[in-house]
Amino acid sequence: FEYSPAEVHLKRGERVVLELTSLDRKHGFKLPELGIRADVPAGETARIEVTAEKAGRFPFACDVFCGDGHEDMTGTLVVDP
């Protein structure tokens, strides 16, 4: 399992909608430093609004155990100044 892309770049102040699609089973998305948490049901797309208010590197991960490889479901939101 993995996020693709595993690194997402935004400019500070930019507002986007992340679309997360699970093709196989339920997954989760947690970006704790921005207070974001969502479920991604099997065969569906979750849409998550993000406003990049401060610059930095913010790790995200799947927080629903999804099987072998779960620990590889990580990534980084990079907010450039």
C-alpha positions as CSV (number, residue, x, y, z in Angstrom):
1,F,0.0,0.0,0.0
2,E,1.2,3.5,-0.7
3,Y,0.1,7.1,-1.3
4,S,0.8,8.4,-4.8
5,P,2.3,10.9,-4.8
6,A,3.9,10.5,-1.4
7,E,5.0,14.1,-1.4
8,V,2.6,16.9,-2.1
9,H,3.8,20.5,-2.6
10,L,1.7,23.6,-2.0
11,K,2.5,27.3,-1.7
12,R,1.7,29.0,1.6
13,G,-1.9,30.4,1.4
14,E,-2.9,28.0,-1.3
15,R,-6.2,26.2,-0.8
16,V,-6.7,22.8,-2.5
17,V,-8.9,19.7,-2.3
18,L,-7.0,16.5,-1.9
19,E,-8.7,13.5,-3.5
20,L,-7.9,10.2,-2.0
21,T,-9.2,7.0,-3.6
22,S,-9.0,3.5,-2.2
23,L,-9.2,0.7,-4.8
24,D,-9.2,-2.2,-2.5
25,R,-10.2,-1.7,1.2
26,K,-10.9,0.9,3.8
27,H,-7.9,3.2,4.5
28,G,-7.5,6.3,6.7
29,F,-5.8,9.6,6.2
30,K,-4.3,11.5,9.2
31,L,-2.4,14.8,9.0
32,P,-2.1,15.6,12.7
33,E,-0.3,18.9,12.5
34,L,-3.1,20.4,10.5
35,G,-5.9,18.7,12.4
36,I,-7.0,16.6,9.4
37,R,-8.5,13.1,9.7
38,A,-10.6,11.2,7.2
39,D,-11.8,7.7,6.3
40,V,-11.3,6.5,2.7
41,P,-13.9,3.7,2.2
42,A,-13.1,0.8,-0.3
43,G,-13.9,1.8,-3.9
44,E,-14.6,5.4,-3.0
45,T,-12.9,8.8,-3.1
46,A,-12.6,11.1,0.0
47,R,-12.2,14.8,-0.7
48,I,-10.3,16.8,1.9
49,E,-10.0,20.6,1.8
50,V,-6.6,21.9,2.9
51,T,-5.5,25.5,3.3
52,A,-1.7,25.8,3.6
53,E,-1.5,28.4,6.3
54,K,2.1,27.9,7.4
55,A,5.2,26.8,5.6
56,G,6.9,23.5,6.6
57,R,6.9,19.8,6.1
58,F,3.9,17.9,7.6
59,P,3.8,14.1,7.7
60,F,0.7,12.2,6.9
61,A,-0.2,8.5,7.2
62,C,-2.9,5.9,7.0
63,D,-4.3,5.4,10.5
64,V,-6.6,2.4,9.7
65,F,-4.7,-0.9,9.7
66,C,-5.1,-2.2,6.2
67,G,-2.9,-5.2,6.1
68,D,0.7,-6.1,5.2
69,G,2.4,-2.9,4.0
70,H,0.3,-0.6,6.2
71,E,3.4,0.9,7.7
72,D,4.5,2.1,4.3
73,M,1.4,4.3,3.8
74,T,3.1,7.5,4.7
75,G,3.8,10.8,3.0
76,T,4.6,14.5,3.5
77,L,2.7,17.7,2.7
78,V,5.3,20.3,1.9
79,V,4.2,23.9,2.2
80,D,6.6,26.3,0.5
81,P,6.8,29.9,1.6
